[in-house]
Amino acid sequence: MERLVVKPLGGAAHAGLATAAAFDWHSLAAPLGDGDYHLVVFRSHRRAGADSRGLWREDKLAFAEAVASGGLLHYHQGLLDRRRRSLSFCLWETERQAAAATRLPTHRTASALAAGAYTSYVIERWTLGKAAPAGITLRLLGTRQAAPPAA
């Protein structure tokens, strides 16, 4: 499969857009084969004074661990907008592979940092489908919202 590229839409404000409108999902129509894929979206609002270096370090390690585990097709690491919001996602071959990655040691360490790093975050799980002639479709499977305790 060729390298996947999914461009954010809406400029610096894409973190505030609905998932379906935040990225050029149709750019995946050519490189992806027909079928269903698992999309995990992480929307966050970073706390002022959060350990950004620590977050980036753990994110980089968790990414390497996820790649080594197999099934990760694409990772978009969102940048902070002016309101300290970010929108990131992982696209997986299967939901099972995505779930297995959440149990890996470095992912658990990175997840533990969320309590002190974010004022709130939402994890969205989607099925991203690709079928001719319809192209790309998104179907929301569920969300989990969290407001970590104040630091």
N, C-alpha and C positions, 0 to 999 in steps of 0.2 A: 504494500500500500504506500502511496506517496505521502509525503509529510502533510499533515493537516494544518491548515491556517484558518482561523476563525477571527475575523476582525470585529472589534467593538464598534458599535454604532452610537451616535449621539455625543461624540467627543468626550470631554472630561466628565460629562454628566451621565454616562451610561450606567453608573452604579445605581442611579435612581430609577432606571427604566425597568419595565416588566421584562422577565427573562426572554420571552419571545422577541421583544423589540430591541434588546440590548446588544445583540450580536448578529452578524450576517450568517445565520445558520445555513442558508441555501448554498453557501460556498462549499459545504460538505457534500453536496449532491454528486459531484464528479468522483472524488477520491473514495467515498464510502461505498461498500457493496450494499445491496438490498438487505434489509433486516432491521432488527431493533437493537438499540444500544442503550446504555445506562448513563445518564447525565446527573452529576451531583453539583449543585450550585451552592456556593457559600457567600451570603451577603452579610456584611459586617459594618459596624460603626465602631471605629477604634477609639479607645479611651485616650485622652490627652496624657502624655507622659508614659505611655505604654512602652515596653522594651522592644522597639522596632528591630533592633539588631538581632535580638534573641528570636523574635518571630521569623525574620528572614532566614536565619541560620537553621532553625528547626524545620521551616518550610522546605528549604533546599534539601535537607537530609531526608525528610519524609517523601519528597518527590523522587529522589534517587531510590529509596526503598520501594516505592510504588512501581516504578519502572521495572525494577528487578523482579518484583512479584508477578509481573505479566498482566496483560490486559488493558493497561492504560494507553489510550489512543492519543489523548491530547490534554494538556494542562494549560489553563490560562490563569496567570497570577495577576490579579487586579491591583491597580495602583489606587492610592487614596485620592479622593476628590477634595474640593475645598471644604466640604462638610465632614471630612474624615471617614467617608463611606468607601467601601470597596466591594467589588463583585468579582469573584473567582469561580472557576469551575474545572471539573475533571470529567472527561468523556471516557467511558469504559466499554469494553466489548460486552460485558455482562454485569448484571446486578450482583451476582455472586462474587465476582472478582472485586468489585467496589467494596462490598461488605467485608471481604477478607482483608483488604488493605486497612480498614479501620481498626483491625486487631493487631496490626504490626507495631512493634515497640516504638519506633520513631514517630509514627502517626499518633500514638497514645500520648507521647511526650508533648508533641505540638498541640494536640487537643487540650491538654491540661493547662497550657498557657492562656487559653481563651478566657478563662475565668477572670484573670487580671488584666487582659489586654483589650477587651471589648466592652462597651456599654450595652451592646445587644448584638445578636447575630441570628440568622435564619439559615437553615440548611434545607434546600429544596431537592427532591428526587424526581427525576423525569425519565420518561421513555422518549428517546429520540429515534424516530423511525425514518427509514429511507426506502422508498419504493417508487418505481417508475409507474406512471408518469407524474404522480403527485409530488415527488421530490421529498423534501424534509418536513416532518411533522413533529410536534412536541406535545406530550401528554403528561400532565402533572400527576405524580403518584402520591406525593405527600410532602408535608413540611414539618419542620421542628424548629420552634422559635425559643430562644433563650435570652434572658436578661441576667447576666452574671451579677453577683452581689457587688456592691460598690467597694472599691479598693480602699 
